[in-house]
Amino acid sequence: MQVAEGRRAQLPVGDSVSVGRLLSEFVELQQVATRKQIQIMSENTRCPVTKPKLLAYVGDDAAATERYRCDILGKCQSVFDLLEEYPACELPFHAYLEMLSLLAPRYYSISSSPSGDPARCSVTVAVVQGPAGSGRGVYKGICSNYLAGRREGETIHATVRETRAGFRLPDDVSVPIIMVGPGTGLAPFRGFLQERAARKAKGANLGPAMLFFGCRHPEQDYLYADEFEGLRGRRH
């Protein structure tokens, strides 16, 4: 298909692309449908059975708000999910495309230290996959499943960004540190520990460090177990 000129400068405007590639590489398909989007769907529905069902989510009354909260927000239903549930909706493809946000970059913490090899870095990614909240099919994380599907030697495109959050080791290596990974996960702290090991190898006198993280079972998802056990009690 040919993508029309417009406000979506990041779409392949002027190029011929397949619908499959357009939907899989350029736009977000899994965002929760807004009430405005459901209103547009209802405006493109002539079916006397389907139309009132869609309108039931967009009214100003408390009942409509509660239905939207429970059925749409609660089940994380996207416009795509609703199109599957209500096939009588005649939403034009161009209108559907206008509803979709551009595919946003996914950010991962680097899980290695440049002190080991400044030309290489690693990322630690959990593959997100499970039953969809809508009850239909399987929900798959976009980037994690894309990475999991790559074969050794394939090229992927990525950028490296320096964090502006001050999330880094203290300049004074003797300062004690406590590392807790509930939200960031284990990845950045592995890089911290590698950096501390490199500093120690150069003769630095390191302060104590403690790392707290969770895993479901030490034999199943204790990532980098051998590496971390080798650092245990060595002031890395």
Biotite code that builds the C-alpha atoms (Angstrom):
import biotite.structure as struc

atoms = struc.array([
    struc.Atom([0.000, 0.000, 0.000], chain_id="A", res_id=1, res_name="MET", atom_name="CA", element="C"),
    struc.Atom([1.008, 3.661, -0.363], chain_id="A", res_id=2, res_name="GLN", atom_name="CA", element="C"),
    struc.Atom([1.106, 5.712, 2.847], chain_id="A", res_id=3, res_name="VAL", atom_name="CA", element="C"),
    struc.Atom([-0.335, 9.193, 2.341], chain_id="A", res_id=4, res_name="ALA", atom_name="CA", element="C"),
    struc.Atom([1.459, 12.405, 3.271], chain_id="A", res_id=5, res_name="GLU", atom_name="CA", element="C"),
    struc.Atom([0.433, 13.797, 6.627], chain_id="A", res_id=6, res_name="GLY", atom_name="CA", element="C"),
    struc.Atom([1.448, 14.390, 10.201], chain_id="A", res_id=7, res_name="ARG", atom_name="CA", element="C"),
    struc.Atom([3.050, 10.965, 10.617], chain_id="A", res_id=8, res_name="ARG", atom_name="CA", element="C"),
    struc.Atom([6.517, 11.880, 9.396], chain_id="A", res_id=9, res_name="ALA", atom_name="CA", element="C"),
    struc.Atom([8.042, 8.669, 10.765], chain_id="A", res_id=10, res_name="GLN", atom_name="CA", element="C"),
    struc.Atom([5.843, 6.465, 8.627], chain_id="A", res_id=11, res_name="LEU", atom_name="CA", element="C"),
    struc.Atom([7.324, 5.380, 5.277], chain_id="A", res_id=12, res_name="PRO", atom_name="CA", element="C"),
    struc.Atom([5.630, 8.231, 3.432], chain_id="A", res_id=13, res_name="VAL", atom_name="CA", element="C"),
    struc.Atom([5.906, 7.902, -0.339], chain_id="A", res_id=14, res_name="GLY", atom_name="CA", element="C"),
    struc.Atom([7.207, 4.323, -0.194], chain_id="A", res_id=15, res_name="ASP", atom_name="CA", element="C"),
    struc.Atom([5.284, 1.215, -1.082], chain_id="A", res_id=16, res_name="SER", atom_name="CA", element="C"),
    struc.Atom([5.093, -1.122, 1.909], chain_id="A", res_id=17, res_name="VAL", atom_name="CA", element="C"),
    struc.Atom([2.956, -4.102, 2.746], chain_id="A", res_id=18, res_name="SER", atom_name="CA", element="C"),
    struc.Atom([0.179, -3.722, 5.270], chain_id="A", res_id=19, res_name="VAL", atom_name="CA", element="C"),
    struc.Atom([1.850, -6.409, 7.349], chain_id="A", res_id=20, res_name="GLY", atom_name="CA", element="C"),
    struc.Atom([5.149, -4.534, 7.517], chain_id="A", res_id=21, res_name="ARG", atom_name="CA", element="C"),
    struc.Atom([3.401, -1.226, 8.193], chain_id="A", res_id=22, res_name="LEU", atom_name="CA", element="C"),
    struc.Atom([1.512, -2.637, 11.164], chain_id="A", res_id=23, res_name="LEU", atom_name="CA", element="C"),
    struc.Atom([4.372, -4.697, 12.581], chain_id="A", res_id=24, res_name="SER", atom_name="CA", element="C"),
    struc.Atom([7.271, -2.229, 12.271], chain_id="A", res_id=25, res_name="GLU", atom_name="CA", element="C"),
    struc.Atom([5.865, 1.278, 12.501], chain_id="A", res_id=26, res_name="PHE", atom_name="CA", element="C"),
    struc.Atom([2.853, 1.510, 14.826], chain_id="A", res_id=27, res_name="VAL", atom_name="CA", element="C"),
    struc.Atom([1.675, 0.340, 18.245], chain_id="A", res_id=28, res_name="GLU", atom_name="CA", element="C"),
    struc.Atom([-1.133, -2.199, 18.029], chain_id="A", res_id=29, res_name="LEU", atom_name="CA", element="C"),
    struc.Atom([-1.534, -3.106, 21.696], chain_id="A", res_id=30, res_name="GLN", atom_name="CA", element="C"),
    struc.Atom([-2.316, 0.230, 23.330], chain_id="A", res_id=31, res_name="GLN", atom_name="CA", element="C"),
    struc.Atom([-5.579, 0.291, 25.249], chain_id="A", res_id=32, res_name="VAL", atom_name="CA", element="C"),
    struc.Atom([-8.424, 1.787, 23.244], chain_id="A", res_id=33, res_name="ALA", atom_name="CA", element="C"),
    struc.Atom([-9.535, 5.239, 24.353], chain_id="A", res_id=34, res_name="THR", atom_name="CA", element="C"),
    struc.Atom([-13.164, 6.276, 24.632], chain_id="A", res_id=35, res_name="ARG", atom_name="CA", element="C"),
    struc.Atom([-12.656, 8.672, 21.730], chain_id="A", res_id=36, res_name="LYS", atom_name="CA", element="C"),
    struc.Atom([-11.411, 5.827, 19.558], chain_id="A", res_id=37, res_name="GLN", atom_name="CA", element="C"),
    struc.Atom([-14.409, 3.699, 20.508], chain_id="A", res_id=38, res_name="ILE", atom_name="CA", element="C"),
    struc.Atom([-16.646, 6.645, 19.603], chain_id="A", res_id=39, res_name="GLN", atom_name="CA", element="C"),
    struc.Atom([-15.053, 6.736, 16.141], chain_id="A", res_id=40, res_name="ILE", atom_name="CA", element="C"),
    struc.Atom([-15.624, 2.999, 15.813], chain_id="A", res_id=41, res_name="MET", atom_name="CA", element="C"),
    struc.Atom([-19.288, 3.463, 16.652], chain_id="A", res_id=42, res_name="SER", atom_name="CA", element="C"),
    struc.Atom([-19.584, 6.201, 14.024], chain_id="A", res_id=43, res_name="GLU", atom_name="CA", element="C"),
    struc.Atom([-18.354, 3.691, 11.459], chain_id="A", res_id=44, res_name="ASN", atom_name="CA", element="C"),
    struc.Atom([-20.803, 0.974, 12.500], chain_id="A", res_id=45, res_name="THR", atom_name="CA", element="C"),
    struc.Atom([-24.232, 0.572, 10.943], chain_id="A", res_id=46, res_name="ARG", atom_name="CA", element="C"),
    struc.Atom([-25.072, -2.744, 12.596], chain_id="A", res_id=47, res_name="CYS", atom_name="CA", element="C"),
    struc.Atom([-28.036, -2.126, 14.951], chain_id="A", res_id=48, res_name="PRO", atom_name="CA", element="C"),
    struc.Atom([-26.680, -4.717, 17.379], chain_id="A", res_id=49, res_name="VAL", atom_name="CA", element="C"),
    struc.Atom([-23.008, -3.667, 17.452], chain_id="A", res_id=50, res_name="THR", atom_name="CA", element="C"),
    struc.Atom([-23.432, 0.110, 17.482], chain_id="A", res_id=51, res_name="LYS", atom_name="CA", element="C"),
    struc.Atom([-25.199, 0.361, 20.885], chain_id="A", res_id=52, res_name="PRO", atom_name="CA", element="C"),
    struc.Atom([-22.639, -2.005, 22.408], chain_id="A", res_id=53, res_name="LYS", atom_name="CA", element="C"),
    struc.Atom([-19.831, 0.355, 21.409], chain_id="A", res_id=54, res_name="LEU", atom_name="CA", element="C"),
    struc.Atom([-21.759, 3.441, 22.460], chain_id="A", res_id=55, res_name="LEU", atom_name="CA", element="C"),
    struc.Atom([-22.284, 1.884, 25.880], chain_id="A", res_id=56, res_name="ALA", atom_name="CA", element="C"),
    struc.Atom([-18.606, 2.601, 26.621], chain_id="A", res_id=57, res_name="TYR", atom_name="CA", element="C"),
    struc.Atom([-18.549, 6.270, 25.623], chain_id="A", res_id=58, res_name="VAL", atom_name="CA", element="C"),
    struc.Atom([-21.512, 7.887, 27.348], chain_id="A", res_id=59, res_name="GLY", atom_name="CA", element="C"),
    struc.Atom([-21.129, 10.576, 29.994], chain_id="A", res_id=60, res_name="ASP", atom_name="CA", element="C"),
    struc.Atom([-22.968, 8.592, 32.657], chain_id="A", res_id=61, res_name="ASP", atom_name="CA", element="C"),
    struc.Atom([-21.297, 6.686, 35.467], chain_id="A", res_id=62, res_name="ALA", atom_name="CA", element="C"),
    struc.Atom([-22.428, 3.340, 34.062], chain_id="A", res_id=63, res_name="ALA", atom_name="CA", element="C"),
    struc.Atom([-20.565, 3.928, 30.781], chain_id="A", res_id=64, res_name="ALA", atom_name="CA", element="C"),
    struc.Atom([-17.457, 4.976, 32.669], chain_id="A", res_id=65, res_name="THR", atom_name="CA", element="C"),
    struc.Atom([-17.588, 1.844, 34.802], chain_id="A", res_id=66, res_name="GLU", atom_name="CA", element="C"),
    struc.Atom([-18.122, -0.401, 31.778], chain_id="A", res_id=67, res_name="ARG", atom_name="CA", element="C"),
    struc.Atom([-15.142, 1.185, 30.045], chain_id="A", res_id=68, res_name="TYR", atom_name="CA", element="C"),
    struc.Atom([-13.010, 0.803, 33.170], chain_id="A", res_id=69, res_name="ARG", atom_name="CA", element="C"),
    struc.Atom([-13.891, -2.855, 33.653], chain_id="A", res_id=70, res_name="CYS", atom_name="CA", element="C"),
    struc.Atom([-14.150, -4.141, 30.072], chain_id="A", res_id=71, res_name="ASP", atom_name="CA", element="C"),
    struc.Atom([-11.565, -2.027, 28.253], chain_id="A", res_id=72, res_name="ILE", atom_name="CA", element="C"),
    struc.Atom([-9.021, -0.779, 30.795], chain_id="A", res_id=73, res_name="LEU", atom_name="CA", element="C"),
    struc.Atom([-9.336, -3.835, 33.021], chain_id="A", res_id=74, res_name="GLY", atom_name="CA", element="C"),
    struc.Atom([-8.730, -6.241, 30.136], chain_id="A", res_id=75, res_name="LYS", atom_name="CA", element="C"),
    struc.Atom([-6.234, -3.995, 28.300], chain_id="A", res_id=76, res_name="CYS", atom_name="CA", element="C"),
    struc.Atom([-8.315, -4.181, 25.135], chain_id="A", res_id=77, res_name="GLN", atom_name="CA", element="C"),
    struc.Atom([-6.906, -2.387, 22.101], chain_id="A", res_id=78, res_name="SER", atom_name="CA", element="C"),
    struc.Atom([-8.779, -1.123, 19.053], chain_id="A", res_id=79, res_name="VAL", atom_name="CA", element="C"),
    struc.Atom([-7.573, -4.258, 17.288], chain_id="A", res_id=80, res_name="PHE", atom_name="CA", element="C"),
    struc.Atom([-9.123, -6.413, 20.025], chain_id="A", res_id=81, res_name="ASP", atom_name="CA", element="C"),
    struc.Atom([-12.426, -4.557, 19.643], chain_id="A", res_id=82, res_name="LEU", atom_name="CA", element="C"),
    struc.Atom([-12.366, -4.941, 15.863], chain_id="A", res_id=83, res_name="LEU", atom_name="CA", element="C"),
    struc.Atom([-12.035, -8.680, 16.392], chain_id="A", res_id=84, res_name="GLU", atom_name="CA", element="C"),
    struc.Atom([-14.842, -8.693, 18.944], chain_id="A", res_id=85, res_name="GLU", atom_name="CA", element="C"),
    struc.Atom([-17.132, -6.526, 16.808], chain_id="A", res_id=86, res_name="TYR", atom_name="CA", element="C"),
    struc.Atom([-16.518, -7.558, 13.171], chain_id="A", res_id=87, res_name="PRO", atom_name="CA", element="C"),
    struc.Atom([-19.569, -5.595, 12.028], chain_id="A", res_id=88, res_name="ALA", atom_name="CA", element="C"),
    struc.Atom([-17.618, -2.357, 12.600], chain_id="A", res_id=89, res_name="CYS", atom_name="CA", element="C"),
    struc.Atom([-16.717, -0.889, 9.190], chain_id="A", res_id=90, res_name="GLU", atom_name="CA", element="C"),
    struc.Atom([-13.810, 1.266, 10.343], chain_id="A", res_id=91, res_name="LEU", atom_name="CA", element="C"),
    struc.Atom([-11.790, 2.300, 7.235], chain_id="A", res_id=92, res_name="PRO", atom_name="CA", element="C"),
    struc.Atom([-8.151, 1.296, 7.321], chain_id="A", res_id=93, res_name="PHE", atom_name="CA", element="C"),
    struc.Atom([-6.915, 4.877, 7.009], chain_id="A", res_id=94, res_name="HIS", atom_name="CA", element="C"),
    struc.Atom([-9.026, 5.852, 10.028], chain_id="A", res_id=95, res_name="ALA", atom_name="CA", element="C"),
    struc.Atom([-7.623, 2.924, 11.985], chain_id="A", res_id=96, res_name="TYR", atom_name="CA", element="C"),
    struc.Atom([-4.073, 3.904, 11.027], chain_id="A", res_id=97, res_name="LEU", atom_name="CA", element="C"),
    struc.Atom([-4.681, 7.447, 12.260], chain_id="A", res_id=98, res_name="GLU", atom_name="CA", element="C"),
    struc.Atom([-5.689, 6.060, 15.642], chain_id="A", res_id=99, res_name="MET", atom_name="CA", element="C"),
    struc.Atom([-2.402, 4.263, 16.176], chain_id="A", res_id=100, res_name="LEU", atom_name="CA", element="C"),
    struc.Atom([0.605, 5.764, 17.907], chain_id="A", res_id=101, res_name="SER", atom_name="CA", element="C"),
    struc.Atom([3.983, 5.435, 16.294], chain_id="A", res_id=102, res_name="LEU", atom_name="CA", element="C"),
    struc.Atom([6.034, 2.515, 17.528], chain_id="A", res_id=103, res_name="LEU", atom_name="CA", element="C"),
    struc.Atom([8.093, 3.856, 20.415], chain_id="A", res_id=104, res_name="ALA", atom_name="CA", element="C"),
    struc.Atom([11.662, 2.760, 21.155], chain_id="A", res_id=105, res_name="PRO", atom_name="CA", element="C"),
    struc.Atom([12.172, 0.279, 23.965], chain_id="A", res_id=106, res_name="ARG", atom_name="CA", element="C"),
    struc.Atom([14.956, 1.032, 26.433], chain_id="A", res_id=107, res_name="TYR", atom_name="CA", element="C"),
    struc.Atom([17.068, -1.509, 28.275], chain_id="A", res_id=108, res_name="TYR", atom_name="CA", element="C"),
    struc.Atom([19.812, -0.985, 30.808], chain_id="A", res_id=109, res_name="SER", atom_name="CA", element="C"),
    struc.Atom([23.273, -2.075, 29.696], chain_id="A", res_id=110, res_name="ILE", atom_name="CA", element="C"),
    struc.Atom([24.236, -5.067, 31.826], chain_id="A", res_id=111, res_name="SER", atom_name="CA", element="C"),
    struc.Atom([28.003, -4.885, 31.404], chain_id="A", res_id=112, res_name="SER", atom_name="CA", element="C"),
    struc.Atom([30.862, -2.486, 32.120], chain_id="A", res_id=113, res_name="SER", atom_name="CA", element="C"),
    struc.Atom([32.958, -0.816, 29.392], chain_id="A", res_id=114, res_name="PRO", atom_name="CA", element="C"),
    struc.Atom([35.988, -1.382, 31.619], chain_id="A", res_id=115, res_name="SER", atom_name="CA", element="C"),
    struc.Atom([35.935, -5.027, 30.534], chain_id="A", res_id=116, res_name="GLY", atom_name="CA", element="C"),
    struc.Atom([35.634, -4.451, 26.785], chain_id="A", res_id=117, res_name="ASP", atom_name="CA", element="C"),
    struc.Atom([34.848, -0.896, 25.601], chain_id="A", res_id=118, res_name="PRO", atom_name="CA", element="C"),
    struc.Atom([33.801, -2.215, 22.178], chain_id="A", res_id=119, res_name="ALA", atom_name="CA", element="C"),
    struc.Atom([31.118, -4.584, 23.471], chain_id="A", res_id=120, res_name="ARG", atom_name="CA", element="C"),
    struc.Atom([28.084, -4.335, 25.716], chain_id="A", res_id=121, res_name="CYS", atom_name="CA", element="C"),
    struc.Atom([25.331, -6.680, 26.805], chain_id="A", res_id=122, res_name="SER", atom_name="CA", element="C"),
    struc.Atom([21.655, -6.275, 27.609], chain_id="A", res_id=123, res_name="VAL", atom_name="CA", element="C"),
    struc.Atom([19.564, -8.586, 29.770], chain_id="A", res_id=124, res_name="THR", atom_name="CA", element="C"),
    struc.Atom([16.029, -8.984, 28.451], chain_id="A", res_id=125, res_name="VAL", atom_name="CA", element="C"),
    struc.Atom([13.100, -10.946, 29.867], chain_id="A", res_id=126, res_name="ALA", atom_name="CA", element="C"),
    struc.Atom([10.833, -12.267, 27.122], chain_id="A", res_id=127, res_name="VAL", atom_name="CA", element="C"),
    struc.Atom([7.303, -11.044, 27.863], chain_id="A", res_id=128, res_name="VAL", atom_name="CA", element="C"),
    struc.Atom([4.665, -13.553, 26.809], chain_id="A", res_id=129, res_name="GLN", atom_name="CA", element="C"),
    struc.Atom([1.430, -14.758, 28.350], chain_id="A", res_id=130, res_name="GLY", atom_name="CA", element="C"),
    struc.Atom([-2.356, -14.987, 27.943], chain_id="A", res_id=131, res_name="PRO", atom_name="CA", element="C"),
    struc.Atom([-3.804, -11.731, 26.614], chain_id="A", res_id=132, res_name="ALA", atom_name="CA", element="C"),
    struc.Atom([-5.920, -9.731, 29.054], chain_id="A", res_id=133, res_name="GLY", atom_name="CA", element="C"),
    struc.Atom([-8.709, -9.634, 26.472], chain_id="A", res_id=134, res_name="SER", atom_name="CA", element="C"),
    struc.Atom([-9.013, -13.407, 26.735], chain_id="A", res_id=135, res_name="GLY", atom_name="CA", element="C"),
    struc.Atom([-8.153, -13.865, 23.063], chain_id="A", res_id=136, res_name="ARG", atom_name="CA", element="C"),
    struc.Atom([-4.776, -15.183, 22.074], chain_id="A", res_id=137, res_name="GLY", atom_name="CA", element="C"),
    struc.Atom([-1.339, -14.532, 23.562], chain_id="A", res_id=138, res_name="VAL", atom_name="CA", element="C"),
    struc.Atom([0.161, -11.190, 24.569], chain_id="A", res_id=139, res_name="TYR", atom_name="CA", element="C"),
    struc.Atom([3.766, -10.799, 23.418], chain_id="A", res_id=140, res_name="LYS", atom_name="CA", element="C"),
    struc.Atom([6.129, -8.000, 24.324], chain_id="A", res_id=141, res_name="GLY", atom_name="CA", element="C"),
    struc.Atom([7.148, -6.334, 21.078], chain_id="A", res_id=142, res_name="ILE", atom_name="CA", element="C"),
    struc.Atom([10.872, -5.820, 21.514], chain_id="A", res_id=143, res_name="CYS", atom_name="CA", element="C"),
    struc.Atom([11.647, -8.749, 23.804], chain_id="A", res_id=144, res_name="SER", atom_name="CA", element="C"),
    struc.Atom([10.073, -11.231, 21.391], chain_id="A", res_id=145, res_name="ASN", atom_name="CA", element="C"),
    struc.Atom([11.745, -9.539, 18.432], chain_id="A", res_id=146, res_name="TYR", atom_name="CA", element="C"),
    struc.Atom([15.142, -9.948, 20.095], chain_id="A", res_id=147, res_name="LEU", atom_name="CA", element="C"),
    struc.Atom([14.375, -13.524, 21.134], chain_id="A", res_id=148, res_name="ALA", atom_name="CA", element="C"),
    struc.Atom([13.602, -14.346, 17.512], chain_id="A", res_id=149, res_name="GLY", atom_name="CA", element="C"),
    struc.Atom([16.930, -13.128, 16.138], chain_id="A", res_id=150, res_name="ARG", atom_name="CA", element="C"),
    struc.Atom([19.540, -15.660, 15.122], chain_id="A", res_id=151, res_name="ARG", atom_name="CA", element="C"),
    struc.Atom([23.215, -15.431, 16.000], chain_id="A", res_id=152, res_name="GLU", atom_name="CA", element="C"),
    struc.Atom([25.005, -13.136, 13.585], chain_id="A", res_id=153, res_name="GLY", atom_name="CA", element="C"),
    struc.Atom([21.927, -11.107, 12.605], chain_id="A", res_id=154, res_name="GLU", atom_name="CA", element="C"),
    struc.Atom([22.165, -7.322, 12.691], chain_id="A", res_id=155, res_name="THR", atom_name="CA", element="C"),
    struc.Atom([19.766, -5.255, 14.761], chain_id="A", res_id=156, res_name="ILE", atom_name="CA", element="C"),
    struc.Atom([19.580, -1.471, 14.950], chain_id="A", res_id=157, res_name="HIS", atom_name="CA", element="C"),
    struc.Atom([19.902, 0.245, 18.321], chain_id="A", res_id=158, res_name="ALA", atom_name="CA", element="C"),
    struc.Atom([21.194, 3.444, 19.879], chain_id="A", res_id=159, res_name="THR", atom_name="CA", element="C"),
    struc.Atom([23.118, 3.978, 23.097], chain_id="A", res_id=160, res_name="VAL", atom_name="CA", element="C"),
    struc.Atom([21.909, 6.750, 25.381], chain_id="A", res_id=161, res_name="ARG", atom_name="CA", element="C"),
    struc.Atom([23.605, 8.076, 28.474], chain_id="A", res_id=162, res_name="GLU", atom_name="CA", element="C"),
    struc.Atom([21.334, 8.144, 31.484], chain_id="A", res_id=163, res_name="THR", atom_name="CA", element="C"),
    struc.Atom([20.503, 11.549, 32.927], chain_id="A", res_id=164, res_name="ARG", atom_name="CA", element="C"),
    struc.Atom([19.063, 10.159, 36.131], chain_id="A", res_id=165, res_name="ALA", atom_name="CA", element="C"),
    struc.Atom([22.325, 10.098, 38.060], chain_id="A", res_id=166, res_name="GLY", atom_name="CA", element="C"),
    struc.Atom([22.058, 6.331, 38.198], chain_id="A", res_id=167, res_name="PHE", atom_name="CA", element="C"),
    struc.Atom([25.729, 5.476, 38.451], chain_id="A", res_id=168, res_name="ARG", atom_name="CA", element="C"),
    struc.Atom([28.370, 4.318, 40.903], chain_id="A", res_id=169, res_name="LEU", atom_name="CA", element="C"),
    struc.Atom([29.738, 6.951, 43.303], chain_id="A", res_id=170, res_name="PRO", atom_name="CA", element="C"),
    struc.Atom([33.053, 8.481, 42.301], chain_id="A", res_id=171, res_name="ASP", atom_name="CA", element="C"),
    struc.Atom([34.463, 7.582, 45.696], chain_id="A", res_id=172, res_name="ASP", atom_name="CA", element="C"),
    struc.Atom([35.007, 3.814, 45.472], chain_id="A", res_id=173, res_name="VAL", atom_name="CA", element="C"),
    struc.Atom([35.216, 3.490, 49.256], chain_id="A", res_id=174, res_name="SER", atom_name="CA", element="C"),
    struc.Atom([31.597, 4.582, 49.762], chain_id="A", res_id=175, res_name="VAL", atom_name="CA", element="C"),
    struc.Atom([29.379, 1.640, 50.808], chain_id="A", res_id=176, res_name="PRO", atom_name="CA", element="C"),
    struc.Atom([26.541, 0.938, 48.356], chain_id="A", res_id=177, res_name="ILE", atom_name="CA", element="C"),
    struc.Atom([23.253, -0.957, 48.506], chain_id="A", res_id=178, res_name="ILE", atom_name="CA", element="C"),
    struc.Atom([21.772, -2.085, 45.178], chain_id="A", res_id=179, res_name="MET", atom_name="CA", element="C"),
    struc.Atom([18.073, -3.010, 44.998], chain_id="A", res_id=180, res_name="VAL", atom_name="CA", element="C"),
    struc.Atom([16.563, -4.242, 41.740], chain_id="A", res_id=181, res_name="GLY", atom_name="CA", element="C"),
    struc.Atom([12.756, -4.339, 41.988], chain_id="A", res_id=182, res_name="PRO", atom_name="CA", element="C"),
    struc.Atom([12.015, -2.058, 39.035], chain_id="A", res_id=183, res_name="GLY", atom_name="CA", element="C"),
    struc.Atom([15.258, -1.780, 37.088], chain_id="A", res_id=184, res_name="THR", atom_name="CA", element="C"),
    struc.Atom([15.895, -5.463, 37.474], chain_id="A", res_id=185, res_name="GLY", atom_name="CA", element="C"),
    struc.Atom([19.272, -7.077, 37.719], chain_id="A", res_id=186, res_name="LEU", atom_name="CA", element="C"),
    struc.Atom([20.812, -5.713, 34.509], chain_id="A", res_id=187, res_name="ALA", atom_name="CA", element="C"),
    struc.Atom([22.402, -2.398, 35.565], chain_id="A", res_id=188, res_name="PRO", atom_name="CA", element="C"),
    struc.Atom([23.771, -3.841, 38.788], chain_id="A", res_id=189, res_name="PHE", atom_name="CA", element="C"),
    struc.Atom([25.631, -6.539, 36.909], chain_id="A", res_id=190, res_name="ARG", atom_name="CA", element="C"),
    struc.Atom([27.359, -3.686, 35.102], chain_id="A", res_id=191, res_name="GLY", atom_name="CA", element="C"),
    struc.Atom([28.087, -2.021, 38.435], chain_id="A", res_id=192, res_name="PHE", atom_name="CA", element="C"),
    struc.Atom([29.645, -5.194, 39.815], chain_id="A", res_id=193, res_name="LEU", atom_name="CA", element="C"),
    struc.Atom([31.783, -5.661, 36.719], chain_id="A", res_id=194, res_name="GLN", atom_name="CA", element="C"),
    struc.Atom([32.973, -2.073, 37.040], chain_id="A", res_id=195, res_name="GLU", atom_name="CA", element="C"),
    struc.Atom([33.831, -2.572, 40.705], chain_id="A", res_id=196, res_name="ARG", atom_name="CA", element="C"),
    struc.Atom([35.740, -5.748, 39.830], chain_id="A", res_id=197, res_name="ALA", atom_name="CA", element="C"),
    struc.Atom([37.723, -3.821, 37.204], chain_id="A", res_id=198, res_name="ALA", atom_name="CA", element="C"),
    struc.Atom([38.532, -1.072, 39.709], chain_id="A", res_id=199, res_name="ARG", atom_name="CA", element="C"),
    struc.Atom([39.624, -3.621, 42.290], chain_id="A", res_id=200, res_name="LYS", atom_name="CA", element="C"),
    struc.Atom([41.876, -5.282, 39.722], chain_id="A", res_id=201, res_name="ALA", atom_name="CA", element="C"),
    struc.Atom([43.608, -1.915, 39.344], chain_id="A", res_id=202, res_name="LYS", atom_name="CA", element="C"),
    struc.Atom([44.255, -1.753, 43.102], chain_id="A", res_id=203, res_name="GLY", atom_name="CA", element="C"),
    struc.Atom([41.272, 0.248, 44.326], chain_id="A", res_id=204, res_name="ALA", atom_name="CA", element="C"),
    struc.Atom([40.183, -0.296, 47.939], chain_id="A", res_id=205, res_name="ASN", atom_name="CA", element="C"),
    struc.Atom([36.439, -0.807, 47.542], chain_id="A", res_id=206, res_name="LEU", atom_name="CA", element="C"),
    struc.Atom([33.788, -0.139, 50.127], chain_id="A", res_id=207, res_name="GLY", atom_name="CA", element="C"),
    struc.Atom([31.257, -2.882, 50.924], chain_id="A", res_id=208, res_name="PRO", atom_name="CA", element="C"),
    struc.Atom([28.365, -3.508, 48.533], chain_id="A", res_id=209, res_name="ALA", atom_name="CA", element="C"),
    struc.Atom([25.086, -5.385, 48.920], chain_id="A", res_id=210, res_name="MET", atom_name="CA", element="C"),
    struc.Atom([22.813, -6.506, 46.066], chain_id="A", res_id=211, res_name="LEU", atom_name="CA", element="C"),
    struc.Atom([19.149, -7.421, 46.555], chain_id="A", res_id=212, res_name="PHE", atom_name="CA", element="C"),
    struc.Atom([17.120, -8.949, 43.746], chain_id="A", res_id=213, res_name="PHE", atom_name="CA", element="C"),
    struc.Atom([14.456, -11.594, 43.339], chain_id="A", res_id=214, res_name="GLY", atom_name="CA", element="C"),
    struc.Atom([14.124, -14.823, 41.414], chain_id="A", res_id=215, res_name="CYS", atom_name="CA", element="C"),
    struc.Atom([11.433, -17.484, 41.496], chain_id="A", res_id=216, res_name="ARG", atom_name="CA", element="C"),
    struc.Atom([13.811, -20.421, 41.834], chain_id="A", res_id=217, res_name="HIS", atom_name="CA", element="C"),
    struc.Atom([17.621, -20.417, 42.043], chain_id="A", res_id=218, res_name="PRO", atom_name="CA", element="C"),
    struc.Atom([17.861, -23.239, 39.498], chain_id="A", res_id=219, res_name="GLU", atom_name="CA", element="C"),
    struc.Atom([15.499, -21.594, 37.005], chain_id="A", res_id=220, res_name="GLN", atom_name="CA", element="C"),
    struc.Atom([16.016, -17.834, 36.866], chain_id="A", res_id=221, res_name="ASP", atom_name="CA", element="C"),
    struc.Atom([19.017, -16.965, 39.008], chain_id="A", res_id=222, res_name="TYR", atom_name="CA", element="C"),
    struc.Atom([20.713, -15.107, 36.175], chain_id="A", res_id=223, res_name="LEU", atom_name="CA", element="C"),
    struc.Atom([24.527, -14.953, 36.105], chain_id="A", res_id=224, res_name="TYR", atom_name="CA", element="C"),
    struc.Atom([24.616, -17.255, 39.139], chain_id="A", res_id=225, res_name="ALA", atom_name="CA", element="C"),
    struc.Atom([28.208, -18.417, 38.628], chain_id="A", res_id=226, res_name="ASP", atom_name="CA", element="C"),
    struc.Atom([29.420, -14.874, 38.030], chain_id="A", res_id=227, res_name="GLU", atom_name="CA", element="C"),
    struc.Atom([27.725, -13.477, 41.125], chain_id="A", res_id=228, res_name="PHE", atom_name="CA", element="C"),
    struc.Atom([28.678, -16.377, 43.345], chain_id="A", res_id=229, res_name="GLU", atom_name="CA", element="C"),
    struc.Atom([32.265, -15.787, 42.321], chain_id="A", res_id=230, res_name="GLY", atom_name="CA", element="C"),
    struc.Atom([31.996, -12.229, 43.608], chain_id="A", res_id=231, res_name="LEU", atom_name="CA", element="C"),
    struc.Atom([30.293, -13.113, 46.881], chain_id="A", res_id=232, res_name="ARG", atom_name="CA", element="C"),
    struc.Atom([32.248, -11.931, 49.909], chain_id="A", res_id=233, res_name="GLY", atom_name="CA", element="C"),
    struc.Atom([35.052, -10.423, 47.804], chain_id="A", res_id=234, res_name="ARG", atom_name="CA", element="C"),
    struc.Atom([33.986, -6.767, 48.123], chain_id="A", res_id=235, res_name="ARG", atom_name="CA", element="C"),
    struc.Atom([33.033, -6.418, 44.488], chain_id="A", res_id=236, res_name="HIS", atom_name="CA", element="C"),
])
